[in-house]
Amino acid sequence: MLAAGEPTPLIDFPVAAPGIRLLVKDESAQPTGSLRHRHARALFRQAILDGLVTEGTTVVEATGGNAAVAQAWFARRLGLPYIVVMPGRRSEARARAVEALGGECRFVTPPLAIYDAARAIEGHFLDQFGRAARHDLAEELFAQVQPDWVVTGAGTGATSATLGASRPPQSPPQSPSQSPSRSTPQSPSQPPQPTTRPTTQPPQPTTRPTTRPIQPMTRLTSPPPGIPTHGVSCRVAVADPENSAYFPGWTLDVPDYATGMPSRIEGIGRPRMEPGFRPDLVDLVIPVPDAASVAAARHLREVTGRPVGGSSGTALWAALELVERMRARGESGLVVSLLGDAAERHLATIHHDEWAAERGLDAERYTGELRRRTGV
């Protein structure tokens, strides 16, 4: 019941950079429609192996959105009661998907009270942030392709840690303790520039000896032609939205850095550095303005037809920033960006002009740049 399913597909995404290929790994193909499906499976598997969840155990979590749906799905398959504590007032739209899977939703205010409320419920508290379990994404992805870079957002930190820890030992990222200095975090209102950690000897970029033409968009479950599948060695980039603690905390090497401000991009960005985030396994953190995330999510929908969430837009914008940097240096190679989820409910938020305007998010400001970088 906790075995991995079929590999999620890769989508060949257009970029206006000869010799560089961008693939989008479509996690919306998971049974519950998001990358959180992998997180939930890993949390349940570890809890069962540790003897914390047995027959009849009530499983509890404090979260909302995709994580709750994925956990409810696994709880039902295992025949376990599931209770999720969600922040704010009751929302039928948020509760519907969980309750349809047999789960129970409890809403709590203020939002930060959800964790204490969850711990007070008799049962096993999964605690996706405190027990962020590494999952199977890296193993699956590296069996499909050999990327030079993988770009992901950071919520619990489990995905970037999984990718970073699963790489071979060649060209490891520099640990925070070895880095002699840090850059000053950029203001989210400024155009985002990829920020690398200074090293005594700058790492040499990985280049490919041949130039691969960009092909029309296709769905791939096996490696694209011309891309090797063995000897995987890649670097990990984290795309971070406004108000999140990961970019400044990683840059300044402050493991308990906190902004105290919530992210407007669902599923990624945190007001504090979560324990599951491993800065020593991350090579690059790219700050992304929220309006750019919205614009990129809409562009991703335009190209793929999928109503993706804002986190997919954040990762895509960061991936295109990375491609632009590679192009400027004359590099060739393969970049993979994660498409975290896609759902009709996003049409009323990220893809809705009124929703964006109410939050002061001017997506049009970034549309022209997206078209220039993708050629579409």
Secondary structure, 3 states (H helix, E strand, C coil): CCCCCCCCCEEEECCCCCCEEEEEEEHHHCCCCECHHHHHHHHHHHHHHCCCCCCCCCEEEECCCHHHHHHHHHHHHHCCCEEEEEECCCCHHHHHHHHHCCCEEEEECCHHHHHHHHHCCCCEECCCCCCCCCCCHHHHHHHHCCCCEEEEECCCCHHHHHHHHCCCCCCCCCCHHHCCCCCCCCCCCCCCCCEECCCCCCCCCCCCCCCCCCCCCCEECCCCCCCCCCCCCCEEEEEEECCCCHHHHHHHCCCCCECCCCCCCCCCCCCECCCCCCHHHCCEEEEECHHHHHHHHHHHHHHHCCCECHHHHHHHHHHHHHHHHHHHCCCCEEEEEEECEECHHHHHCCCCHHHHHHCCCCCHHHHHHHHHHHCC
